[in-house]
Amino acid sequence: MTYEMVFEHKPLLLRIYRLIMRFEHPEQCIDQGLLEEEFKAILEQQDRETLILIKTITMVGRHERGYVYTKVNDDGSAFENMIKIKISESPEELVQKYGKYLIYDKKEDIIPLLIRRWIRPSFIEGMHILKLT
């Protein structure tokens, strides 16, 4: 996995980015269900390699920042606050670092992760960290 591969898929990544941003701002959205279907359809149309690339961006966003968990609820859920720590690695290094761990992932395992609501902000953050927006 290389940054060049990520950059080649930039139009698709920006399409996904804009779609996820619409999830994050429901007041601008007519029907969340239609957005969910559109998002899932986009993911299902992708090959395994492209899904691994999308997951790599998501993992960069999820793991390159620090998090503090607060307000633990009775059900065990918690509110997380991101800590904007300085990232010293280049986008190229980050893509290689996270992409190499995903080479064994199967398409049918990646899609269910990416459609989960709690992981979507990580994709957004990964796009920012990798300077794709």
N, C-alpha and C positions, 0 to 999 in steps of 0.2 A: 504494500500500500504506500503510495507516494502522494505528496501534496499536488503534483501535476494531475493525478487521477481525480483528486478532489476538485481541482480547478476546472477540469474538463466537464464535470457534472454540475458546475455552478448554476446553470439555469434551472435544473431540477431542484437543487438544494434551496435556491431562492424561492421557488414555487412552494416547497414544503414549509420554509420559514414563514412566508406570508400567510399560509393556511394556518399554521400553529399560532401566529400572532392574532388571527381572528378568533381562535379559541380563547386566548388570553383576554380578549376584549368582547365579552358576550353582548354588550349593549349595541355593538355594531353588526351583530350577527342575527339573521332571521331565524335560522333553525340549526341548533347544535347537532341534531341527528344527521342532517344532510352533510354537515362538515365532517362528522365522524366517518360517514360512508365514503365521502370523497377522499379523505386521508387514507383510509384502509385500501381503497381501490388503487390509489397512486402507489402505495407500498407493494401491493400484490402484483402490480405490473412490472416491478423491478426484478432484475436477476439477483442471484445470491451475492455477487461481487458488489453491486451497487448498494444492496442492503447492508453489507458489512461496512461500506464506506459511510453510510448514514449513521449506523450504530457507532462507528469510530468517532464521528463528530459529537454524537450524544455523550459518549464516554469521556471525551475531552472536557465537555461542559460539566459533566457530573463530578469528575475527579480532580480537575486541576484547580479547583477553588476549595476553600475550607468551608465547613458548615458548623453552625451551632444550633443544637436542637433545644427548643424551649416549649413551654406550655404542654407538657405531656398530658394527654387526655385519659380518661378511665379505660378507653378501648385500646390504649397503647400507642395511639397515633400521636405525632408531635408536629409542631410547627418548626420549620427550619429556616434559618437566616443564613444567607451566603456571606462569607468573609472574602472580600476582594483582595486576595493576596497577589503579590507581584509574580508574574510568570516569567521565568528566565529563558525557557526553551523557545525556539522558533516554531512557527506553525508547521514547518516541514518535519522537525524533530518530534513534535507532538503527534502528528499523524502516524509516523513510523512507530513511535512508542506504544500507542494504543491499538493501532491496526494489527500489529503482529500477534496480539493475544486473541484476535477474533477469527483467525483463519480457519478454525474448525467449526465455527458456528454454522448451523443449518438454516436455510431460508425459513422453514416452518417454525423455527424457534425465535428468529429475529423479529418477525412481524408482530407477534403478541406483545413483545416488550415495547416496541416503538409506538404502539397504539395506546399504551397506558397513559392516562392523564398526568400522573406524577412525573413522568420522564420527559415530557414535552419541553418544560423550561430548560432542561439540560441541553437539548438540541439547540435552542435559541442561544444559550450561553456559549456552547461550542462553536457556533457560527461566528459569534463576536470574538472569542479567543483566537480563532483561526483566521480572523480578518477577512471573512467572506461576506460581510454585510457593509 
